[in-house]
Amino acid sequence: MDFERVLRFIVSDFSDSGIRYALIGGFAMGALGIVRATMDLDILVHRDDLPAVEQILSKRPYRCIYKTENVSQYVSDTEQLGQIDILHAFRKISLSMLKRARSLPVFEGRFCIPVLAPEDIIGLKIQALSNDPARERLEIADIQRIMEQVGQDLDWDLLGEYFRLFEKEDEYETLKKTYG
């Protein structure tokens, strides 16, 4: 996947259409300065903006191969365009994540893109490991990398809310002792 090419058109097209979005997942970690391999783009998008997103992606050309109330997945037959996974923001917690997102430079500052706050990326990783225990090792490793990078600057109260939401209070206490 040519991440720079895809992100350039996302920034341009989404901005032109007023789409509320932010990067999540592996590429968002990279924008935070944490090296992590990734094969696709993961984006949080306000649910009300999904019709415009679908229109934009279909012109690039992507096709939707999976869609539920919570997520949609787009792929292109052009290898350079790859796959884009979209998490739909419509609950209070995910809408708050979008509001906290901030624009960060990518590709050595050639352009900027909205990225979730580190705490919110961690929150989504807690959700992922709770939904799929087979992902626990990967998600915990990512959480630890974010905490090593950001450490005491994290909003530990917000993190505590995420860990409590998924009944992971013991993990929270352990991580806070190490990184907080």
N, C-alpha and C positions, 0 to 999 in steps of 0.2 A: 504494500500500500504506500502510495506517495502522500505521506501525512501533510507535508507542507502544501501541496496542491489542493488537497481536500479541505484542509483548514482555511486556506485562503478564500475558497468560494463559500464556505460556511460563514465565515466572518462577514464577507461582503453581502451575500444573499440574505442571510438571517438579519443582518443589521438593516438592510434596505427594506425588509418586510416587518421590522419591529418585533422580531421573535425574541421571546424571553428564554434564555438558555444558558447553560454553563457546562464545561467539560467535567467529566467524572472519570473514574477508573485510572488505568495505567498511564495514559497520556497526561491526565491532570497531575499525576504524581511527578511526571517529568517536568511539567511547568513549575512545580514547586522545588525543582532541583534534585529530585530523587530518580536515579536511573533505574528503569524497570522496562523490560521487554514487553511489547504489546503488539497484537496483530490487527486490532480494530480500533475504532473510536467509540467512546461511550459518552453520551450527552444527556443531560437532564433538560427537558423542554416543558414549558408550561402547557398544560393540556389544551387550553383554548387556542394555542398556536399550532397544534398538530396538523390541521388541514393545510395551512400554508407551508409547513415543513414537508408534507407529503408532495405537494405541488412542486416545490423547489427540487426535492430529491428525484422526483420522476423525470425532470428535465435534464438531469446531469449524466447519465441515466442510472438511477437506482430503482429497484423494485422491492416492494414490501413482501417479505416471505413469512412474516409472523407478526401477529398483532393481538394484544389483549388489552384489558382496561389499564394495565400497569406498564406494559412495555411494547415496543415495536422494533422490528429488525429489518434493515434494508441492506441489500447486496447489489453489487454491480457486476456485470459480466466482464468489465474491464478490470484487470487485476490491479492496476494502479489506483483505482478508486476504492477497492476493498469493501469492507463491511462497516456499517454504522448501526450501533445499538442505541435505542432511545428509551430512556426511563421517563414516564409521563408524570409530571408534577401537578397534583391536584389536591393532595391532602395538605393540611396546615403545615406539617413538618417539612414536606418537600418544597412547598411554596416559600417557606422561611429560608430554606437552603438557597433558593434562587436569589432571594433578596440579599443574602450575605455574600454572594459570589463577587469576585473582584477581577478586574481585567489584568492579566499578566502577560509579559512579553514571552514570545516563543520564537524558535529558530533564530537565536542570537539577536533578539530584539527587532527582527524585521517586521513583525506585526504583533498585535496583542489580541487575546481572546479571553472571554469570561471563564473563570475556573472556580469551582466550589472552594469554600474555606477548608483548610486541613481537617478541622473537626467534623465537617459534614462529609468529607470523603471517608473519614474513619467511621462515621455513623453508617454510611452505606456498606462499608466492608463488614461491620458487625451484623448488619441485616443479611448480607450475602452468606456469611459463615453460619448464621442461624438457620437460614433457609436450606443450605446445602452443607452438611457437616463434612463432606469430602473436600470442601474448599478451605477448611479451617486452617491448615498449615500455611497455605498461600496468603490468606487474608490476614492472619496474625503477623506474618512476616512483613506484609505491607504496612500494617498498623504500626509495628515497631519501627520501620524505616521512617514513617512520617513523624513519629514521636521523637526519634533521634534527631531529625532535621529541625523540628519546630520546638520540641521540649517544653520548657517552662512558659513559653509564649502561648501555649494552647489554652483555650477556655475549658478548664477541667470541669466546671459545672455543666456546661453543655455536653461534654463527653460523658459525664456521669448520667445525664438523662438518656443518652443513647444506650449505654450499657444496661441501665435499669429497664428500659423499654424491652430489651431482648433477654432480660434476666441473666445478665453476665456481670453481676456486681463483683464477684470474686476476681475475675479477670481485670476489671477496672482498678480495683485496689492494688493488685500486683503491678500493673503497668504504671499507675500513678506513683508508687513507691520508687520505681526504677527511673521514670522519665519526668516526673512532675516537679 
